[in-house]
Amino acid sequence: MTRTFFTHPAPFDVSTLTKPSCSRPMKISSSFLARVPTAVAASEGCARILPFGPWVDALGSGQTCADGAWLERTLPVAVRRELGRLLPELGPQDGDSAAPPDYLKLFEGVGLLLAHVAQRQPTVLILEDLHWADEMSLRLLAFVGHRLQPWKLLVLATARAEDLVDAPPLQRTLAELEREPHVVAIALGPLSRADTAGLVQALSRSGTSEAVVAELSERVWRTSEGNPFVAIEAVRAAARDALASGLEALPMPERVRDIIGRRLDQLGPRHRELVAVASVVGREFEIPLLQRASGLGEEEAAEAVEELIRRRLLQSVGERLDFIHDRVREVAYGRILPLRRAMLHRRVAEALASLHEGDLEPYDLALGLHYTDGELWNQAVVHLRRAGERAAERSAIREAAACFERALAALAHLPDGRHTREQAFGIRVELRSQLLALGEFRRVLDLSRQARTFAEQLGDERRLGRAFDLLTSDHVRLGETDEALVSGHRALAIAHALPDVSRRMTVANSLGQAHYLRGEYERAVELTTGNLAVSSADVGPRGETHPRHAAFRRVSSLGWLLMSLAQLGRFAEAAPYEADVLRTAEETSWAVNVLLAHGAAGTLRLDKGDLAEARLRIEHSVAVARGANLVLYLLWMVPASALVLALLEARDEALDWLGEGHRLLEDHARAGNVGLFTSRAALALGQTALILGRFDEAQHLARRTADVSASQPGFAAHALDLLGEIATSPGRFDAESGETHYRQALALAEPRGMRPLVAHCHLGLGRLYRRTGKRQQSGEHLSAATAMYREMDMRFWLEKAESEIMALETSRKR
């Protein structure tokens, strides 16, 4: 809305205005503070037929004050008679209302009246919605405006900029007045987010909680985009209806919809058609696209666009166009009948494809969406799938997932056939990869099962082998190791029969992970080292080389090999593999490869006790995971980082990471994910909590891991060791419970060759027996721990074991 201020050359503080001393107080309106472009004070018809309507409203309801003596002394009867046409109480009692109006005397009377009122006290005169004013009202405004300078009077006139197009007299009047030095024109923009929140706060019912007001403010902001009228109507609508949960924005209030609809109805047929096409195109579009989709000529389209800009329906955004407000687009789009809407979407898609025929890649998403709404399903599938692939390449995971979801929805409309089933298989595999990165393991498993069904229907052994491979890795992540071994061996048999070296490597990796979960670390080492031996022959299904995927298979093999060797205490053997995985990952610089490599290397260093190096590797992995939005790997690395910091005695930092780790773990638990990453995360968080003295928290996490690790004896062994440490902690010492847990952990760890954990159990038992006075047994276990730590070069833990031996020797001397 344009607001025009006419001011006295010596500004005065409006806040100092006082009511005039008369029988009726002067009304100083404040409604202009919340006025907006779509507000209508009166109906169009009434506003246009009432002569001097704005002046009657301002002077009459404003209760101007003029004493009778001044009227008699200053105003000639002829002037009072004309003034009485507007304000009967000011006219002479014997006035002749039947005489023809004398506008010059009327204007003179209004001027004298305003000068008199302003002389008595500073005054504000508000003339609202001048876009509906009659021509004589505008002439009176011009008359008064030219004479304002000596008066202590502020005339504030408001008009909607978009309605100036249909009000040439007002345009001329404003242009004339704006040449005066004491006139200022101000175009009001939308409210800021903070101002919108302030408006919502002011309009909310007394006693409404801050949380409710804050939530309502955010929704109103998204709905209104700072338009005060929309904001006010949204708050009123929300006051009538309970807020629905899960809505990003509020529904458009009916009054807003009606007013926008009336504005659209004022357009001619050609302009309405152009607005309809623009609403189908969406927000921010090019003029050539709008022209081609509308079927208008270049000059005709340009003129129509200029008119829509003048009417404040469209606006320029650089070299592109956009609706002045998304609510305008929403109403325009909603007025199109479904059949015609689909036809317009097809026209827009065809125009877009024609304009950018040589380079459609940046427009695949837009094309896919328009073809979907235009019900051209085959084209929709093609472009949405391409858009998903491009989004996946730049690690825009949620965007990629949304594209693949839409592609599947479009595919469901196509007739069944081999090509449709092939696409159904491929898109599910692609969607699965995105949901995997987001940690939605159950949905990932469902997609893999659906892919297997399509592969079986196609009778395609290669696709079937891939489906079984995906199922294997899915079951591993969910801790379902028996199912993982069944599907893994099916996949491996198909890979050998084809033959398919790359698939054989992928399946071997998945099987290695399954054996890792089952505590069968020697078998995991055997499978992953076997992969490394054939990696030089790593080619795709049809013989083509896939460097990035080949690197991923090698990095994955090396990563699981490192973690398996760490569980076995074969750290010296792991050293060259650690260098290999870091070098391979950095050569490809693919986010997944980098974070897997640094994560596996960091885990190896953490298990060994090389804490400074572990911290560097793990924090680098976390940074890469955050940058690529790979939520799944954060569940692995964040708890590991918390544990490293706790061991380094960085308490405050460890607490921060511990909190984030808990949130990640709970998010995955709610999604039903209880596999590899959740077990490892719970253990690391439990160990961190114990170091930080949060014993109940540590005990809960340890028991939680032990309860879900029936098919994961390696993790169960670690959980039992943690329970032993908790039971033998100062202030909670329970020798019997601690000994039981350590013995149970040893029973699981020793037959599986988990030498670092065996050493930890001996260290724990040595501490326990020293505190209970069993010096000989303490010495035996501490000696065993010391020898094992020394042999594995675990110096951090060796120092702790040697410290316990010194304490034992000291107690013997006493």
N, C-alpha and C positions, 0 to 999 in steps of 0.2 A: 504494500500500500504506500502511495505517495502521501506524505504529510507536509503541508506548506505552512510555515510560520511567518507571520508578519510581526516584527518586533520594533519597539521604541529604540532609537539609537543609543540611549543610555540604559543598558540592561538592568532589570530589577529581579530580585529573588521571588519567584512565584510562591514559594512556601510562606512568604510574609503576607499573602493576601488575607484580608479579613472580610467578614460579612458586612455589608452596608447596613447602616442603622435605618431600617425601614420595617414595615409590618411583615413583609415576606423576605426571608433570607435569600441571598443570591446563591444559585446553584453552580458550583464549580465541578464539571463532569470529570470523572477519572476513567470512564469506560474506554477512552482511546488507548489506554495503556495495554489493553488486551485485544484491540481490534486487529483483524487480519484480512487478507484479500478476499476471502469468501464470505465474510460476514455481511448480512443484509439487515438493515435496521427496519425497513418497511418493504412492502411489496413493490415491484417495479411500477405497476400501474398507479398506485396511490402516490408514490414519490414523484411521478412525472406529471400528474394532473394538478397537484396542489401548487398554486402560485406562491412563490416565496417560501416554500416548505421548510428549507433549512433555517431561514431567518425566523420564521414563526416559532419553530421548535427551540432555537437558541435564545431568542429574546423573550418569548412568552414563558416557556418552562424555566428559563433562567432567572425569572423575576427581576428584571431590571428595575431600578428604583429612581424615580424622579418625583420630587415634591411638587405639589400643585402650584405653589408660588412661582417656581422656576418655569413650569409649563406656561403659566399665564404671562409671565414677564418676558420670556425669551422667544417662545415659538409663536409665529403668526398663526392665526386661526386656520388659514389654508394649509399650512404645513401640518398642524395638529390633525386636521381632518384626514390628510393622506396617511399620517402615521397611525391614526386610528383604524385604518384598514387592516394593518398588521396586528396592532395591539389596541383593542377597543377601549381598554381602561385609560389610555392616554389621549384618546380623541375628545373633542368638545361634545358636550351633552346634546347640543342642537345640530350636530354634524349632518350633512346631507350625503348619505351613502349612495344615493342614486346618481350623483354626478359622475361623469367619466373620470377615471383615475388620472392623476397628474404625477407621472413617475419621477420627474425631476424634483418636485417638492417632496415626494416620498423619500427619495434618496437623501435630500438635504435634511429631512427630519431625522432619519436614522443616524446620519453623521453627527448632527448636533446632540442627539441623545447619547451616543457612544462617547463623544467628547466630554459631555457632562458627567457621565458615570465614571469615566477614567480620571477626571479631575478630582473627584471625591476620594477615590482609592484606586490602586493598581488593579486591573481587571483582565480576566481571560474570557474570550468569546470563542466557543467551539462550534464549528459548522462541519457536521459529519456527513459522509456519503454523498459528496458533491457530484459524483458521476450520475446520480439520479436527478440532479437539480434542474429546474426550469431555467430558461435563458435569462429571465428578468432577475432571478436570484444571483446568477453569475454576473450580470451587469452591476448589481448592487455591490457585490463583492469587489469588483474592480474599482467602483466609485470609492468605497471605503478604504480599500488598500492603498490607493494613491494618496490618501489624506492622513495616514496613520502616524507619520513621523513625529508630530508634536505631542501625541497622546501617550499616556501610560497604559497602553492597551496591547495585549497579545491576542491576535486572531489566529486560531489554529484551525486549519481546514484540512479535512481528510478526503481522499479519493482512492479508489482501487485502480492501480496502474493498468490492469488488464481491461478495464472498462472504459479507458480513455479513448480507445479506438472508436467506440460508438458515441462519443461525446465531443464532437468537434468544437462546439462553443466553449466547453470547459478547457480544452487544449489551448484555444486561443487566449482565454482569460488567464490561465496559468502562465503561458509564455509571456503575455504582456506584463503581468505582475512580477515575474521573476527578474525582470530588468531593473526593478526598483532596488536600491542598495540595502533597504531594510527587510528584504524578503529572502528567506532561506528555504530551499526545497530539500527534503530528506526522504530517501527511499529506504524503507525498513526491510531488513533482511530477516531470515528466520532466527528464532531464539537459539541460544547455545544450549548444550546439554545441561549445564548448570542452571541456566535460566529456566529451562523446561522443568527441571526438578523443583526449583523454587515456586513455579506456577502450580505444579501439582500439590506441593506442600500447602500452599495458600488455599487451594480448592478442596483439600481433603477434609473429611469430617474431623471435628475436634476429638481428641483421644485416640486417633488412629496410630498404631504403633509405628515406630521408625522403620522397622523391617518391611512392613506392608507398604508404606509410602515409598521406600526405596525401590521395591520391586515394581510397584505401579509406575513410578517415574521412569524406570528403564524401559518398560513396555510402551509407555506413552511416547517416550523419545523415539523408539523404533517405529511407532505408528505414525507420528506426526512429522518426524524429521525437522522439528523446530517450528512448524506452523502453529501459531498460538490458537487459532480457531479449532483446528483439528485436535490439538491438545486438550482444549477445554471440553469439546464434545466427547472426546475419549474418556476423560475423567468422569463426566456426567453419566456416560453409558456404563462405565465400570461401577459407579455407585449404585446403579440399578441392578446390575447382574453380578453374580459372584465371579471372581477371577478364575478362569479355567487354568489348571496347572499344565505346564509343558508348552504354553504358547510363548513364542518369541515376541510377538506384538499383539496388540488388541485388534479385534475386528473393527472395520471401518464403521463409525457411527452413521446411522441412517440420515441424519440431517446433513452431514458432510457429503454423503453420496447424492442426496437430492440436489444440493446446491451445485455440485460439480456437474450433475446431469443437466440442470437448467442452463449452465454455461455452454455445454456441448450442444444443446438444442438450439442455441442462438446462431450456430454456424450454418453456413450454406451447405448444400449436398457435397460439393467437391471437397470442402474443408473437413466435413465429417468423415468422408471416405479416407482422407489422408490421415486423420487422427486414428481411425480404426486400424489402418495398415501400420502406422507407427506403434500402436499399442501391441500389435502382434509381433513386430520386430523386437521390441523389448526396450531396455534402457540403453542409452548411448549408441547411436547408429549413424551411419554415413548418409549424406543427402543422396548420392547416386543410388544407394540401395533402396531408399524410400521411394525415389522417383521410379526406378525400374519395377519395384513390386506393386506400385500404385497404377502403373500404366500411363502416367502423365508425361507430357513432353518436358524437356529440360526447363524451359522458361516458365511454363505453367506450374511446374512443381516448385520452382524457386519462389514465384510470387505467392503461392499458397503457404509455403514454409514461412516466408516473411510475415504474412498475415497472422499465422498461428503464434509466431514469436511476439508480435505486437499485442496479441490477445493474452499473452502470458500463459499459454498452454505448453509451448515448447520453449527451450532455451538453448543457446550455443554453449558447447563445452569444448573449447579449442576449435578444431575443425569438424567436430561431430555435433550431433543434436541429442537432446534428452528432454524428457518431460520435466516441467517445472517442479512437479512433485509426483512421487510414485502413486499417490492416491488418485491423481488424474488419470494416469495410465490404467490403473486398476478398474476405475469406473468405465472408461472407454472400452476396455477389453471385455468387461462383464456385459456390456450392452450388445455384443455381437452374438448372433444366434450360432449354436454349435456347428451346424453344417457349413455356414459361411466362414466360421472361424477356422475350421480345418482347411477349407479352400484357400484362405488367406495365408495360412502357415505354409501350404505347398507353394504358393506364389513367392513368398519370401525366401524359402529354401532354394527355389529355382533361380531367383534373382541373385542370391548370394553365391550360388555355385557358378553362375554365368559371369558375375563380376570378378571372381577370383579363381577362374578356371585354371590358371597356371600354378597356383599355390594354395591348395585347399587346407593344408595342414593346420594353420592357425584358426581355421573356421570349422573344424570337424565337430567340436562340441555344439556350436550354434546350429550347424546343419543337422546334427543328430537330434537335437531337441525340436527343431522345426519339422523335420520329417516325422518325428514321433507324434507331435500334435496334429500334423497333417495326415496321419494314419498311412504313411508310406513306409511300411514296416521294414522292408528289406533294406532300403537306403538308411533308415534309422539305425539298424543294427550295424551296418558297415561303419558309419561315421562315429557312432557312440563307442564302438570298440576301438577305433583308431584314437579317439580322444582319450580313452582310458589308458591305452598303451603309452601315449605321449606323457600323460600325467604320471604314470608309473616310472617312466624314465627320469623324470626330474624329482622323483620321490615325493610327489604330491599325493600321498596315500589315500586320504579321504576322498579327494576329487576323483582319483582313479577308481576307487571302489564304487562311488556313486555312478560313474559312467558305465561300468560293467553291470551294475544292478539294472540300470535303465536299458542297457542292451539286451539283457536276458528278458526283461518285461516285454520289449518289442519283439523279440524272437518268438515269444509264446503265441503271437498272432499269426505266425507263418505256418503254412501247411507242413505236416510231418514229411520227412524225407531224409535221405542220406546227408545232403548238404546241411540241412537244418540241425541234424543230430551232431554232425562234426562241429558246427559252430557252438552248439549247446555244450559240448565237451570242452572246447577250447576256452570259451568265455568263463566257464566255471573254474577252470584251472587258473586263469588270470585273476579272477575275483578272489579266489582262495589265497593267492599270494598277498593281496592287499590286506585282507582280513587277518591273515596270519601275523603281519607286522603290527596290527592293532590289538593282537592278543585275543581275538574272538575264536578260541580254539574249537568250541563245539560247532559253531557255524562252519568253520573250516572242514571239520570232519564230515558234516552233512554234505558239503559241496563235493568232497572227494568221493563219497559213496554215490552221489548222483553221477559224477563223472564216470565211475566204474560201470554204472548201469548203462550209460550211453555207449561206452566202449564195448560192452558185451553185446548190445543191440547191433552195433556196427560190425561185430566180428573182427575187430581190429586188434591184433595181438600187441602191436606197438603201443597203442593208446591204453590197452588193458594193463600192460606192464607198467606204464607210467602211473595209472590210477592206483595200482597196488603199492607202488613206491610211495605215492603221496599218502595213502592210508597208513603205511608203516610209520612215516614220520609223524603223522597226526596222532596215532596211538601212543607213540613215544612221549610226545608232549603232554598227553593226558595221563601218563603213568600206566597205560594199559599194555604192559610188556608182552603178555601172552598173545594178545591180538596182533601186536606189532611183529612178533616172530612169525606168525602164520602168514600174514600178508607179505612180509619181507621175503620169505622163502619162495612164495609164489612169484613175486616180482623178479627175484634173482634167477629163477628157473627160466622165465620168459626172456630176460636179458641175455642169458647164455645161449638160448636157442636161436635168437634172431641173427647173428649176435649183435649186441649193442654195448660197446665198451663204456660209454659215458653213463648209460643207465645202470650198468653193473656197478660203477663207482658210486653213483648216487644211492643205490639200494644198499651197498655195503656200508656206506656212511650211516644210513638209518638203522641198519642192523647193529652197527657198532654202538650207536646211542642206546639201543634197546639193551644190549649186553652191559653197557656201562650202568644203566639204571638197575639192572639185576645184580650188580656187584660182580659181574664176570669180566673183570678188567683185562685179564690176559687175552680173552677172546676178542675184546674191543681193540686191543693193540694189534692183534693178528689181522683183523679186518682192515683197519685204517692203514697199516703199513703195506698191506697188499694193494690198497688203492694207490699209494704213492709209487709203487713199482710199475703201474700201468698208466700213470698220468700222462706220460709222453705220447701215448696213443689215444688221448682223450679227444674224440671227435663226436660230432652230432649224429643223429639218427640216420641221416642220408650221406654221411661221410664228410659234411662240411665242418669246419673248425669254428668253435664258439669261444673265443679267448676269455671273455669275462666270465662265462659260465664254467669254463674249464678251470679258471682261477678260483672260482667259488668252491668247486668240488675239491680242489687241492687244499684250499684254506680250511674248509670244513673238516677234511680228513686230518690235517695237521692239528687243528684245534682239539678235536676229540682225542687224538693221539696224545697230545700234551696233557690233557686233563686225566686221561687214563694212566699215563706214566706217573703223574703226580700222586694219584691214589696208591700206586704201587711203590712209591718212594724212589723211582728210577730217574732222579733229577739230572744226573750227569748225562745219561742217555738222551734226555729231553733237550739238552742245550742246542745241538745243531738244528733240531726241528723247530725250536723257538725262533732262531735266526731265519730259517727258511720261511716260516709262516708270516713273519713281519715283512720280509722282503717281497714275497709274493703279493701280499695285500697292498703294499704301497705302490707296486708297479701298476696295479689296475686302478687304484684310488677310487674303487667303488665302495660306497658307504658301508654296505653289509660286510664286505670282505675286511675292511679296515677295522670295524668294531669287533668282528669275530676274532680276528688275529690278536688285537690288543687285549680283548677280553680273555681269551684263552691263555695268552702269555701272562697277563696279570693274575689270573687264577693260579697258574703254576707257581708264580713267585709268592703269592699269598700262602699257598699250602706249604711252600718250603720255608717261609718266614723272612724272605727278602722284602721287607715292608716298603722301603723307599722306592724300589723299582716297581713293586706291585702297585703302589699308589699312582705313579706316573702312567702305567699302562691302563689301569682301570678307569682313572679319571678321563683319559683320552677316549676310551671306549664310550664312556657316558656322554661326553661332549658330541661325539659323532652320532650316537643314537638320538640325542635330543635334536641335533640339526636336521637329521633325516626323518624325524618323527617315528622312530622304530620303537614303539612302546614295549614290545615283547622283551627286547634286550635290556631295557631299563630295569625290568624285574630281576634280571640276572645281575646286572652291574651295580645298581644303587646299593643293595644290601652288602655287596662285597666291599664297596667303598666305605660304607659305615664301619665295617669290621676292621679294615685297614687303619682307619683313623682312630678307632678305639684302641687298637694295639699300639698305635703311635702316641697314645695319651693325648690326642687332640679332642678333648671331651665335647666342647661346644659344637664343633663341626660334626662330630660323630652323632650327636643328638639330632642335628638337623637332618642328616642323611637317614638316620633311624626312622624319623617321622615320615619322611617321603617313602622309605621302603615299606612301612606299614600300610600307607595309603595304596601303593601299587599292589601289594599282596592282597589286600581286601578287595580291590577292584577285580582282580583275577579270580579270587575265591567266589565273588558274587556271580561271575560269569561261568562258574563250574570248572575252572581250570585247576587241576591238582597234579600236574605232571612234574617233569624235570625241573623247570625253572621255579615253580612254587616251592618244591621241597628244598632246593638249594637256597632260595631266598629266605625261607623260614629258619633254616639252620644258621645262616649268616646273621640274621637279625637277632636270633636267640643268643648267639655267642656275643654279639655286640651288647645286648641288654645286660648280660651277665657281667661283662667287663665294667659297664657303667653302674653296676650295683642295682639294677632293676630286676630283682630275683623272680618276682611273680611273673613278670612279662617273659623272662627267659624260660621259665618252667612251662608256661602256657605254649610257647612256640616249640619247645623241645617235644612236649607230649603230642602236640598237633602233628609234628613231622613223623614221630614214631607211629602214630595212629594211621596215617595214610601211606605208610611206607612198607606195608606187608609184602608187596611185590617188589620193593626196592630195598633189599637188605643192606646195601652199602650206606644209604642215607639213614636207615634205621640204626645202624651201628654208630654213626656220628651223633644221632639224636640221643642214644643211650649214654654215650660218652659225655655229652652236654648235661644230661640229667645227673650223672655222677659228679661233675664239676659243681653243679648247683648244690647238691646234697652235702658237699664237703667245703662249701664256702663259709667264711667266718660269719657267725651269727645265725647260721642255718645248719650247723654241722649235724649230720646224721650218718654215722659211720656205717651202720648196717645197710641203709639205702644206697649210700655212695658205693660201697663195695659190690653190692648186687648189680648196680647199673654198669660199673666198670667191667665186671666179669661177663655180663651179658654182651657188652660191646666187644670184648675180646673174642667171645665165642663166634661172633659174626665176622669180625675183621681178620682173624688169623687164617682161616681156611681160604680166604679170598686174597691173601697177600697184601692187605692194606697196612703196610709197614709203618707209615707215619702215624696212622691212627692207633696201631698197636703200641707204638712208642708213647703216644699221649696217654693211653690207658695205664701203661706202666708208671709214667710220671704221676698220674693222678693217684694210683694205688700207693706209690712211694710216699706221697704227701700224707695220704690218709693214715698209713701205718705209723709214720713218724709222729703224728699228732696223737695217736692212740697208744704210743709207747712200744710198739712192736718194731724195735730197731732192726732186727735181723731181716724181717720181711721187707721193711722199708728199704734197706740197703740193697737187697736183691732186685727189687723193682726199679730203683733209681739207677742202679748199675746197668740194668738191661736198657732203660731209656737212654742213658748217656751213650752207650755203645751204638745204639741204633741211630741216634741223632748224628753222632760223629761220622758214622759210615755213610749216611745220606747227605752229609754236609749241611745239616739244618742248624746253623749256628745260633740263630735267635732262640730256638728251643733248647739247644745244647747248654747255653748259658743258664737257662732256667733250671735245667736238671742238675747242673754242677752247683748252682746256688743251693738247691735242696740237699745235695750231698754234704756241703759245708755246714748247713744247719744241723744235719743229722750228726756229723762229727762233733760239733759243738755240744749237742745235747748228751753225747756219750761221755765227753770229758767231765761233764757236771756230775 
